[in-house]
Amino acid sequence: MAEALDTATHNDNSTPPKRFHEMVSTFKLLIQKDDSQDSEFPQTLEGLRALYDQLLGAELTKDNQPDGELFRAGPVYITDGSNSAVHKGVYGEDEIKSRLSVMLDASTDDSRP
């Protein structure tokens, strides 16, 4: 993580991406105060998918890429070291879209504190 942070901080693109490099670079983009780059939080499902790709693009193997229109279509699990499921993700792309839409609506609702 430290190497990725150092690489992102110094904008060093001369070496192959380190693990977490995309994530650190995107977080840096989202929190920087410089107006020269667009750092607005995504407002659409497509924008969230683009951020996902930016965060994890080089981290995912081909067989771990989302397989739906924007997100994953099938089930996904987080497993521990012995391959036992410790978390089951939301099932189905429609349900993912529905829940993310609620989050997006809440993030732009000025009536909420």
N, C-alpha and C positions, 0 to 999 in steps of 0.2 A: 504494500500500500504506500509506503514511504517513497519507493522508487517511482510509482505512478504519480504521486503528488508532486515530486520534484520535477519529473518530466513535463507534466502539465503546467506547472508554475513557470517553467522556463521555455515553454512552447517548443520543446525539442521533438521534432518530428523525424529526425534523422535515424532513429533506431526503431526496430520493430516494436509494436505496441506491447507494453507490459500489462499484466493482469490488473484490472481496475482502471487502466488509463482512460478509457472512454468515460467511465463513471466520474472520475475526478475532474476531467475536462468539462463535462456537462455541468456538474455542480458548480464549478468555477464560473462558467458562463451564466448560470442562473443567479448567482449571488453577486457578481461583479457590479460595480457602480458605474462603469464606463458606458456611456451612451453610444459608443461607436459600433456596438454589436447588439443584435436583437436578443434579449434575454427574458422575454415574456413567457410566463407559464402557459402551457398549451390550453387552448379554449375549445378544442374539438377532439373527438375520438381519433381522428387521423393525426392530429398534432401530438396526442399522447403516444400513438404508435411510432411516430417519427422520433420522439424523445426516447422511447424504449429502444429503438434501433440504435440511436446515438449512444445511449448508456451501455448497451450490452452487445452491440453489433459484432465485434470481433471476439467476444467471450463465448458465444454459443456455437456449438458444433452444428453441422447441417441437420442432424437428426433431432436437435433440440430447438429448432426454429419454430415459431408459432405456425400452425398449419391451417388456420382459418382465414377469413377475409382480412381482418386486421389483427386478431389475437389468436389464441389457440382454440381449437374446436373440441378437442378431447380432454380427458382428465389429466391432471398433473399432481404429483406428490413431491413433498420434500421428505427426504429420507435421512436417517442417521447413518452412522458408520457401519451398522450391520444390515443396512438396506431395509429397515423397518420404517413405514410411513409415520412421520411425526406431524405432518400437516397435509391436508387435502385441499387443493385450491378450488375455487368456484368452478363448477362444471358447465361447460357450453359457452360458446361465443356470445350468444344472445344475452345470457345472464351477466357475462363480463361487461358487455356494452351497457346494459341496463344499470349496473352498479357504478360504472365509471361515469355514466351520464349524470347520475345523482350527485356524484362528487364534483363534476364540472359545474353543474347548476349551483351547487352550494358555494363553490369558489368564486362565482361571479355575482352572488346575491348580496347587494349592498345593504340590505335590511338586516343582515346578520352581523353581530359584533366581531 
